[in-house]
Amino acid sequence: MRKFKETTVVENVKVTEDIYRLKLNIPDIVNSVEPGQFLNIYFQDSPNIFPRPFSIAGIDGDNILILYKVVGKQTEKMSSWQKGYETKVLGPLGNSFDLSSDSDISHVLIAGGVGVAPLIFVRDKLSLMEITPYFFIGAKNKSELPIIKDPKSKLYLSSDDGSAGFAGNVVDHFKSMINSIKKPVSVYACGPDEMNREVAKLGVERRMKVQVSLERVMACGLGICQGCAIKTKDISGNNYYSLVCKDGPVFKGEEVVFGG
């Protein structure tokens, strides 16, 4: 059940050039969060009355981890928060990934940019099930990769400029290795729409179970403002609209109408 709570910054660490890991103490929420869900974080003394949504990247004791990139005034302000800073949050919000505990399934995580955040949480949950997933992470260049080594997964890095790992995008990297991954395959993806669309298409072609977490600008995060509506379809191909904040952010790959 979601709660509106006051929270205190435990840690706010710079991970890469523009990416930070924020640790918030929220004992009343931490036990109810699941991979794929997000928090609304409120900014004190901000002219923008709406909070900002941030994917939950994991839990650490009574703390919730947030991985974020500095992309504007609010996240720039957020990067200056020090230990002990107090703010307010609402969460957990949204739905979560459906994680299978079947050890015969190959679990594949595909992340583009800061889309890695919810997949870190997925990796941690799978690790508790004694499952080691394949983890494909892509970025524009080496300086934007938040993870370089990972003992909890079989890690495969890619960069658009070839400065780290595979030279090219993360989907092409996955395609280059797909035949060597044991079937059946369950894919969890989060990143730009272009990436999610290609992963979802590949899921249909290869008969893989694909779940995608969508990134959208949200005003309320509760389904009230209707600002994050996307076109989806049912198993019969009939189109209807869903809200990323309320019905998602996690959807089956085949149910999203990308570009619709």
C-alpha positions as CSV (number, residue, x, y, z in Angstrom):
1,M,0.0,0.0,0.0
2,R,1.4,3.4,-0.9
3,K,2.2,5.9,1.8
4,F,3.0,9.6,1.9
5,K,6.1,9.8,4.2
6,E,8.8,12.1,5.4
7,T,12.3,10.7,4.7
8,T,15.9,11.5,5.4
9,V,18.9,11.2,3.0
10,V,21.3,8.5,4.2
11,E,23.7,8.8,1.3
12,N,23.9,10.6,-2.1
13,V,26.9,9.3,-4.1
14,K,28.1,10.2,-7.5
15,V,28.4,7.0,-9.6
16,T,29.5,8.4,-13.0
17,E,29.8,11.8,-14.6
18,D,26.0,12.6,-14.3
19,I,24.6,9.6,-12.4
20,Y,24.0,9.5,-8.7
21,R,22.9,6.8,-6.2
22,L,20.5,8.2,-3.5
23,K,19.7,6.2,-0.4
24,L,16.6,7.2,1.5
25,N,15.5,6.0,4.9
26,I,11.9,4.9,4.6
27,P,11.3,2.0,7.0
28,D,7.5,2.2,6.6
29,I,7.7,1.6,2.9
30,V,10.7,-0.5,2.3
31,N,9.1,-3.9,3.0
32,S,6.3,-3.4,0.5
33,V,8.3,-2.4,-2.6
34,E,8.8,-4.7,-5.6
35,P,11.1,-4.5,-8.7
36,G,9.6,-2.2,-11.3
37,Q,7.8,0.1,-8.9
38,F,8.7,3.8,-8.4
39,L,8.6,6.6,-5.8
40,N,7.4,10.2,-6.2
41,I,9.9,12.5,-4.6
42,Y,8.8,16.0,-3.6
43,F,11.1,19.0,-3.9
44,Q,11.0,21.6,-1.2
45,D,10.7,25.3,-2.1
46,S,10.2,24.4,-5.8
47,P,7.9,26.4,-8.1
48,N,6.8,23.0,-9.6
49,I,4.0,21.7,-7.4
50,F,4.3,18.2,-8.9
51,P,6.8,15.6,-7.6
52,R,9.1,13.6,-9.9
53,P,8.9,9.8,-10.3
54,F,12.1,7.7,-9.8
55,S,12.4,4.0,-10.3
56,I,13.4,2.1,-7.2
57,A,16.8,0.5,-7.7
58,G,16.8,-1.7,-4.6
59,I,16.6,-1.8,-0.9
60,D,19.2,-1.8,1.8
61,G,17.9,-2.5,5.3
62,D,15.4,0.2,6.0
63,N,16.6,2.2,3.0
64,I,15.4,2.6,-0.6
65,L,17.9,3.1,-3.3
66,I,17.3,5.5,-6.2
67,L,19.6,5.7,-9.3
68,Y,19.1,9.0,-11.1
69,K,20.7,11.1,-13.8
70,V,21.1,14.9,-13.6
71,V,19.1,16.2,-16.5
72,G,17.5,19.4,-15.3
73,K,17.1,21.9,-12.4
74,Q,15.3,19.6,-10.0
75,T,17.8,16.7,-10.4
76,E,20.7,19.1,-10.3
77,K,19.3,20.4,-7.0
78,M,18.8,16.7,-5.9
79,S,22.5,16.0,-6.5
80,S,23.4,18.5,-3.8
81,W,21.4,16.8,-1.1
82,Q,23.6,15.8,1.8
83,K,23.2,13.2,4.5
84,G,20.4,14.2,6.9
85,Y,18.5,16.3,4.3
86,E,14.8,15.8,4.8
87,T,12.1,15.6,2.1
88,K,8.8,13.8,1.3
89,V,8.0,10.8,-0.8
90,L,4.9,8.9,-2.0
91,G,5.1,5.2,-2.7
92,P,5.5,2.6,-3.7
93,L,3.7,3.3,-6.9
94,G,2.9,1.4,-10.1
95,N,3.1,-2.4,-10.8
96,S,6.1,-4.7,-10.8
97,F,7.9,-7.2,-12.9
98,D,6.6,-10.8,-12.8
99,L,9.6,-12.8,-11.8
100,S,9.7,-16.5,-12.4
101,S,11.6,-18.6,-9.9
102,D,12.1,-21.4,-12.5
103,S,15.8,-22.2,-12.6
104,D,15.4,-23.8,-16.1
105,I,14.6,-20.3,-17.6
106,S,17.3,-18.0,-18.8
107,H,16.6,-14.6,-17.3
108,V,17.9,-11.7,-19.4
109,L,18.0,-8.1,-18.3
110,I,18.3,-5.4,-21.0
111,A,18.9,-1.8,-19.9
112,G,19.5,1.4,-21.8
113,G,21.0,4.3,-19.9
114,V,19.4,5.0,-16.5
115,G,16.8,2.3,-17.4
116,V,19.3,0.1,-15.5
117,A,17.7,1.3,-12.2
118,P,14.7,-1.1,-11.9
119,L,16.7,-3.9,-13.4
120,I,19.3,-3.7,-10.6
121,F,16.4,-4.4,-8.3
122,V,15.3,-7.3,-10.5
123,R,18.8,-8.7,-10.4
124,D,18.9,-8.5,-6.6
125,K,15.5,-10.4,-6.4
126,L,16.7,-13.1,-8.7
127,S,19.9,-13.4,-6.7
128,L,17.9,-14.1,-3.6
129,M,16.3,-17.0,-5.7
130,E,19.8,-18.2,-6.4
131,I,19.4,-17.2,-10.1
132,T,22.2,-15.5,-12.0
133,P,20.8,-13.5,-14.9
134,Y,22.4,-12.2,-18.1
135,F,22.6,-8.4,-17.7
136,F,23.0,-6.4,-20.9
137,I,23.7,-2.7,-20.2
138,G,24.1,-0.1,-22.9
139,A,25.1,3.6,-22.9
140,K,26.4,6.3,-25.2
141,N,29.9,5.9,-23.9
142,K,32.0,4.4,-21.0
143,S,31.5,7.4,-18.7
144,E,27.7,6.9,-18.7
145,L,27.8,3.2,-17.6
146,P,26.8,3.0,-14.0
147,I,28.0,-0.6,-13.6
148,I,31.3,-1.9,-14.8
149,K,31.6,-5.2,-12.8
150,D,28.8,-7.2,-11.2
151,P,29.3,-10.5,-9.3
152,K,25.5,-11.1,-9.2
153,S,25.1,-11.4,-13.0
154,K,26.7,-12.4,-16.3
155,L,27.4,-8.8,-17.3
156,Y,27.6,-7.6,-20.9
157,L,28.4,-4.0,-21.6
158,S,27.9,-2.0,-24.8
159,S,28.6,1.6,-25.8
160,D,27.5,3.5,-28.9
161,D,31.0,4.9,-29.4
162,G,32.8,1.6,-28.7
163,S,34.6,3.0,-25.6
164,A,33.5,0.1,-23.5
165,G,32.4,-3.5,-24.3
166,F,30.4,-4.2,-27.5
167,A,30.6,-1.3,-30.1
168,G,26.9,-0.6,-30.8
169,N,23.6,-0.5,-29.1
170,V,22.5,-2.9,-26.3
171,V,19.8,-4.6,-28.5
172,D,22.3,-5.5,-31.2
173,H,24.6,-6.8,-28.5
174,F,21.9,-9.1,-27.2
175,K,21.1,-10.2,-30.8
176,S,24.7,-11.2,-31.3
177,M,24.5,-13.5,-28.4
178,I,20.9,-14.7,-28.4
179,N,21.7,-18.1,-30.0
180,S,24.1,-19.0,-27.2
181,I,21.6,-18.4,-24.5
182,K,19.7,-21.4,-23.3
183,K,15.9,-21.5,-24.1
184,P,13.4,-20.7,-22.8
185,V,14.2,-17.0,-22.2
186,S,12.5,-14.4,-20.1
187,V,13.4,-10.8,-20.8
188,Y,13.1,-7.8,-18.5
189,A,13.8,-4.5,-20.3
190,C,13.9,-0.8,-19.4
191,G,15.2,2.1,-21.5
192,P,14.1,4.4,-24.3
193,D,11.1,3.5,-26.4
194,E,13.2,2.7,-29.4
195,M,15.1,0.1,-27.4
196,N,11.9,-1.3,-25.7
197,R,10.2,-1.6,-29.1
198,E,13.1,-3.6,-30.6
199,V,13.2,-5.9,-27.6
200,A,9.4,-6.5,-27.8
201,K,9.6,-7.2,-31.5
202,L,12.4,-9.7,-30.9
203,G,10.3,-11.3,-28.2
204,V,7.5,-12.0,-30.7
205,E,9.9,-13.3,-33.3
206,R,11.8,-15.5,-31.0
207,R,8.9,-16.5,-28.8
208,M,10.4,-15.1,-25.7
209,K,8.5,-13.7,-22.7
210,V,9.2,-10.0,-22.7
211,Q,8.3,-7.4,-20.0
212,V,9.2,-3.7,-20.6
213,S,9.3,-0.9,-18.1
214,L,8.3,2.4,-19.8
215,E,9.8,5.8,-19.1
216,R,7.3,8.7,-19.2
217,V,7.0,12.2,-17.8
218,M,4.4,12.0,-15.0
219,A,2.7,14.9,-13.2
220,C,0.7,13.1,-10.5
221,G,1.9,9.4,-10.6
222,L,-1.6,8.3,-9.5
223,G,-3.6,8.2,-12.7
224,I,-5.5,11.4,-12.0
225,C,-4.0,13.8,-14.5
226,Q,-4.1,11.3,-17.4
227,G,-0.8,12.7,-18.7
228,C,1.0,9.5,-19.2
229,A,-1.5,7.7,-21.4
230,I,-0.2,5.2,-24.0
231,K,-1.8,3.1,-26.6
232,T,-2.0,-0.7,-25.8
233,K,-3.7,-3.7,-27.3
234,D,-5.4,-6.8,-26.1
235,I,-4.8,-10.4,-27.3
236,S,-7.3,-9.9,-30.1
237,G,-5.5,-6.8,-31.3
238,N,-8.1,-4.3,-30.1
239,N,-6.5,-1.0,-29.1
240,Y,-7.2,0.8,-25.8
241,Y,-5.4,3.4,-23.6
242,S,-3.4,2.6,-20.5
243,L,-1.7,4.9,-18.0
244,V,2.0,4.2,-17.4
245,C,1.8,5.4,-13.8
246,K,-1.2,3.3,-12.8
247,D,-1.4,0.3,-15.2
248,G,2.4,0.2,-15.5
249,P,5.2,1.1,-15.7
250,V,5.7,-2.6,-16.5
251,F,3.8,-4.0,-19.5
252,K,4.0,-7.2,-21.5
253,G,6.1,-6.4,-24.6
254,E,3.4,-7.5,-27.0
255,E,0.7,-5.3,-25.5
256,V,2.4,-1.9,-26.1
257,V,1.7,-0.1,-29.3
258,F,4.9,1.8,-29.7
259,G,4.5,5.1,-31.5
260,G,0.8,4.9,-31.1
